[in-house]
């Protein structure tokens, strides 16, 4: 029997897995079947000819997933080049490299990459693509591209990186020692000390008034005094940006005498606080005696004012940036905190106040276990200890609100080190992923869909590999399910699928991940589970499904394939071994459990 079939005039090798080839050989001559198969896959598929001369390869075929992704019709695409999807943000370097490699015609080379493309309506999206030449050997006649929209993932990554940088900045600036009010007080104290004055103050403009923002000496502890900008010595100094020496307030007609007497100002200096040609306030030193200062005092204060103004300006800028960043971080729908190495909250954003319905002073300084509760703390404790050991940790969990409602969250712990490299604590970012969970749910069964499963498979394999923990995977396929749809209708078939998903979810642990793999096939990812325990679970599930009759169809059975993860294998090989075990169960008579063979080294 021939192991080839025809598509669009081209003879293509039959892409049947090795295990299937060993079991049987067959011929596919039905082009409608081939087209239906390509239209069934969820990934976008594009086929072009191999022309390299300008304007490049022409599009010969696009499946419905590609049409849905780009917004074009088949008629609009046929005969065009893939350059139709390029636009102003397209990465020219990526596209040029792709064209060069395609032109080189490397025998059998599979090209992979990612680039910004544009839909018909002009909206950009991030496309991940894999291009295979056909035939794989010799001069290619066609290029077959499979494509996937990864915009949401990249945005999420980007969304996840961006949130980390903000938290790091917030912590650095809050520990930099540039507290504006403390620095104001210090400047007032320094000015009084170097001049021997009775009192000193910093005044800053607010609307039409000059306001005492820091005081020292005789008026210490009395900030908030206000003077009009128009009609006061302070306002004149601020408006003109020049120093003023008042020898006696009772003789100087520019002075608001009553206000001066109120604070004990009989003589003194007013020096503008100017930095980079911007005056942001006035430094005032004064005495209760007339003619208490000399020109040398004024000269000294003028020279010192440049250094003092620079420090105050840096602190003001720092405070403004910190306030803006705090406002930004507080406006994010994410719980952001800094936890020290004693597992106490040092800093939190307002999301913590909303979550626990407590003010900041009842959260900062308290131990994490006290705030979140012992049960929740114990489930998070191993990850916290890993962060304190210097590891970046990302995981998913379910957090319980004080009112008892449960929210799925993604948690990220990032270690914070001092100048010597010792871990002092970690940043914690907790994000509500309820919407993401809903997007990852299969609409029919409520189990995870394929995308949700793939994301968790990657995380679970990485965790198992890093920490040398057991991980197993179970595939199951309902036996003779097509006959249920044929004999009873798809509505009954849908009821069966919903019932199967419910049975599986009731039988597995909360930490296990149940996914509808596609059609009547389900996948169950079981962290912290050995092969023997996974085989026992699969056998229990097989019996549970069989012992649950359905009103319209009676008993149903399923075939199972099981494999344990090998840290040396890739995720796709892990899945392939489980799929091969499932195939063994199907061809071996169905309604049974088969384990996968070991990874070939």
Protein Blocks (a to p, Z undefined) as FASTA:
>chain_A
ZZbdceehiacddfbdfklmmmpccddfbfklmmmmmmmpmbdcddddfbfbdebjcdfb
dcfklmmmnopafklmgopafklmgcfklcfklmmmmmmmmmnopghiacddddddddfk
opacddddddddddfehjdfbdcdddddfklmmmmmmmmmmmmmmmmmmmmmmmnopafk
lmmmmmmmmmmmmnopabdcddddehjaccdfbdehjlgoiahiacdfbhpaklmmmmno
pacddfblklmmkbcfklmmmnopabdcdddddeehiafbdcddddfbehkbcfklmmmm
mmmmmmmmmmmmmmmmmmmmmmmmmmmmmmpccdcddddfkopafbdcfklmmmnopafk
lmgopafklmnopklmmmmmmmmmmmmnopacddddddddfkopacdddddddddddfko
pafbdcdddddfklmmmmmpcfklopacfklmmmmmmmmmmmmmmnopacdddddddehk
lmmmmmnojklmmmmmmmmmmmmmmmmcfkbccddfbhjbccdddehiafklmmmmmmmm
mmmmmmmccfklopaddddddddddfkbcfklmmmmmmmmmmmmmmnngaiadddddddZ
Z
